[in-house]
């Protein structure tokens, strides 16, 4: 196409020169004799109208490469060929042909039944690897190109159809057939083809930030029918729950945004093009330490931290993944395996030993001395029953036991200077019997054995009270209830206050019986009590209208009666528990076994601005060049509210030592799986007002209406800045100076009253819809 365009340009140039002349024009010549008109020539082919093709795109999502089975020959003895179309985004967002593509790479794999007794029932074969040609085949305009190692390699010849811009064909012009053709392949096997494009640029000439990849196409060559792989046990949607979605792609073409390896190959279907049995092996290699086959490698990556700590992970695997902690519980296989039950049904050693490194199937070590003759016999023990993957890993154990202990806060009353809280108790699906002591059922290693009781301040923030522990002897059931009492230091302590009642009790769960059992009987896991946090607004005026100090009564016992700051569905809670659980699977294990909690209302009992103990983790440490961690001077945090702690941990400013997520010596964030700028990975998609980013409105205040944040030492700081500086990207001196120049106050400014805190002007530039609005700079595409 480029040669064709240059030819047209040369013809036009010569035509222009022909009517211009050079040097002296000399004398005028005589008029010529008019000749007869020549015959009309045949009509030429219509050209493409100006503006109906594009040669650049503004994102990889605008580059749409489409393949059809009828246009692909990659199996058998017929000569290789491929045809595809590419569109970009034209005026008004319309799809128009993308012209000028000059280099692509083809990845071709076949899925065939495994006829041996070793490995998975179906196996991937990469055609190019099978033909000793590398993992893919290039196509370009000349049929020869430079490979990644600098060597010259043969390529298929790529041609754009001049009559149909955006339509390309590839053929093999060298000896033999193309290396992506599997001559002895079965035309009835599923074949997967994907194409990667190179040198695709934006209007300013810079390359797009992500790889332009086609959607992989799965089909049966013999019939040309589209097909569905029997091996894709993990969907892209499962990966996206932690790794963020790429913006701009339809729900039918979900792509993973944040995979660091190879600068993001975006889909599970892309990864298996290389990570298949051709690259298998190495799990026992001391220098490598992992099996590059996809099923095994993914297990080792996501279990890296535990494997390094407890099972002797070694070699490159330890170096690359030894600090990666799986954000959910490692036994909850369905957090990733959401696409069928083959993970439970197909039993073979390769998948198992990628997590169970201490098992040696050749000697029987770590396997009760059992040496299986082949993978074919594994299902004899592990095909069903208690040793099946589903049962052996106790998949779904927390969900099965979630209602083991249900607590219902019935009432909270004050009389004669004493608070009395009555809580209904259901144990294992029935009203607890009289005489049942809940202290007997507490998880043995748990510090969480308390009913949480506190108040809300005038700003609606939690103020931790004196909680009641099971050690106090008040957790014996009578009439289906436990009755807890606290003596108030002053009879009017709760006058005009809002009381909250919740729990952090962690109970002894038995996954064999799916019941809460006595601690003395032993159990598998700590299960939080199931409780809905209740709020009670007290008033000193009795029904007679006479105020006394002994007749405090709650005004409204229902949760819906008070708009609590961390109540699910409340517009003051900008984070979304469901999004936390999408990656973590459940919040219970995050604080286990010390605290039996499942939601923000429980976490906020400790994690609030009024906490008198402050942060517990005031300083920040980052990795130095020698791998040790050093304190960042001048960067300290003294509040431990839930927003600050969550921001700090997930952005690497929480660590006093490497605590999973941290900042490395290059200043990069390590081990946070999502896009750092994608706030909506955790926050609600919209608040009650429908804003795209629910942090603050156009007046410069939080959508909660708060204009200050009170700390436990009596000092006040401004709310937007306090949220922003808790992420490492905004924690430096320049950011601090920017905050203060726009009206912010931070810890150490000695602002001792809420009225003295100025209104920040953040929204002037950063409100939604502004040039630097949060919806722009923190959108999912703002990498």
QUIDA-V306978 format. One record per helix or strand. SS is the DSSP state (H for helix, E for strand). FROM is the first residue (numbers start at 1). LEN is the number of residues. If there is no record, write none. Layout:
ss={SS/SS}
from={FROM/FROM}
len={LEN/LEN}
//
This chain:
ss={H/E/H/E/E/E/H/E/E/E/H/E/E/E/E/E/E/E/E/E/E/E/E/H/E/H/E/H/H/H/H/H/H/H/H/H/H/H/H/H/H/E/E/E/E/H/E/E/E/E/H/E/E/E/E/E/E/H/E/E/E/E/E/E/H/E/H/H/E/E/H/E/E/H/E/E/E/E/E/H/H/H/H/H/H}
from={2/53/60/64/75/81/91/95/103/122/127/137/144/152/156/167/182/190/201/207/212/217/225/236/245/251/256/261/268/277/294/304/315/333/342/349/375/379/385/389/397/405/418/430/437/438/442/450/462/468/470/476/478/481/498/506/515/519/525/530/534/541/547/553/559/575/577/600/619/629/642/662/669/679/683/696/702/709/716/719/728/733/754/763/774}
len={17/2/3/10/1/9/3/4/11/5/4/4/3/3/5/5/1/8/1/1/2/4/2/8/1/3/1/3/4/3/9/7/7/3/4/5/3/4/3/4/5/11/10/2/1/4/1/7/3/2/3/1/1/7/6/5/2/3/4/2/6/1/1/2/3/1/8/4/5/8/10/2/2/3/1/1/1/2/2/6/3/9/3/4/4}
//
